[in-house]
Amino acid sequence: MAISQAISAKHLITFSYDGFMRTVEPHTYGIDGKGHEALRAFQVAGGSNSGEFVGWKLFHISEMGGITVLPTTFHNARHGYKRGDKAFSRIYAQL
């Protein structure tokens, strides 16, 4: 999947979610504890219902629209990233 490749190559991803365009640095992709396909990412731009436009977020893949892997890359995992994220019951890709 494109998300796994984006994580591996450290490419930013953009998509719509909850009526807002988002740009994120993807860190972990897999199945969350409730059985949803999900992405843990650090949002760097875009909107948010919570009013938190930048920061760590968990997105359900089924609610993400127009997923586009951007040519822009990021260099390192963001501060606070934890490999083996406990929110996931199964991990397909991670930094």
C-alpha positions in Angstrom: 0.0 0.0 0.0 1.1 3.6 -0.7 1.1 4.4 3.1 3.6 1.7 3.8 5.8 2.9 1.1 5.5 6.5 2.3 6.6 5.4 5.8 9.5 3.5 4.5 10.7 6.4 2.3 9.7 9.1 4.9 7.3 10.9 2.4 4.6 13.3 3.6 1.0 12.3 2.9 -2.0 14.6 2.3 -5.7 13.6 2.6 -9.1 14.9 3.6 -10.4 13.9 7.0 -13.4 15.2 8.9 -13.9 17.9 6.3 -10.3 19.2 6.5 -7.3 18.7 4.3 -4.4 17.4 6.4 -0.7 17.0 5.7 1.1 14.5 7.9 4.4 12.7 8.5 3.3 9.0 8.7 4.9 6.9 11.4 2.9 3.7 12.0 0.3 1.9 9.9 -1.7 -1.1 11.0 -4.8 -2.3 12.8 -5.7 -0.5 16.0 -7.0 -2.1 19.2 -10.6 -1.8 17.9 -9.9 -3.6 14.6 -9.8 -0.5 12.4 -7.1 0.0 9.8 -5.3 3.1 11.1 -2.4 5.5 10.7 -0.4 7.2 13.5 1.0 10.4 12.1 2.3 13.8 13.1 0.1 16.4 11.5 2.2 19.3 10.2 -0.5 21.3 8.3 -4.2 21.5 7.7 -7.3 21.7 9.8 -8.8 19.8 12.6 -12.1 19.6 14.5 -10.2 19.6 17.8 -8.5 22.9 16.9 -5.1 21.2 17.2 -3.7 21.7 13.8 -0.2 20.3 14.6 0.6 17.2 16.6 0.2 13.5 17.0 -3.0 12.0 15.7 -4.5 8.6 15.0 -6.5 8.4 11.7 -8.9 5.7 10.6 -8.0 4.8 7.0 -11.7 4.3 6.0 -12.3 7.9 6.8 -9.3 9.3 4.9 -10.2 10.6 1.4 -7.9 11.5 -1.6 -4.8 10.0 0.0 -1.7 11.4 -1.9 1.9 10.6 -1.2 3.9 13.8 -1.7 7.4 14.0 -3.1 8.4 16.0 0.1 10.3 14.0 2.7 10.9 14.4 6.4 14.2 13.4 8.0 13.6 11.7 11.4 10.8 10.4 13.6 9.2 13.2 15.6 9.8 13.7 19.3 7.5 11.4 21.2 7.4 8.6 18.6 7.3 5.1 20.1 8.1 2.1 17.9 5.7 -0.7 18.6 2.8 1.8 19.3 0.5 0.1 21.9 -2.6 1.5 20.2 -2.1 -1.1 17.4 -2.8 -4.8 17.7 -1.0 -5.4 14.4 1.6 -3.2 12.7 2.1 -3.3 8.9 4.7 -0.5 8.6 6.6 1.8 11.1 9.6 4.0 11.2 
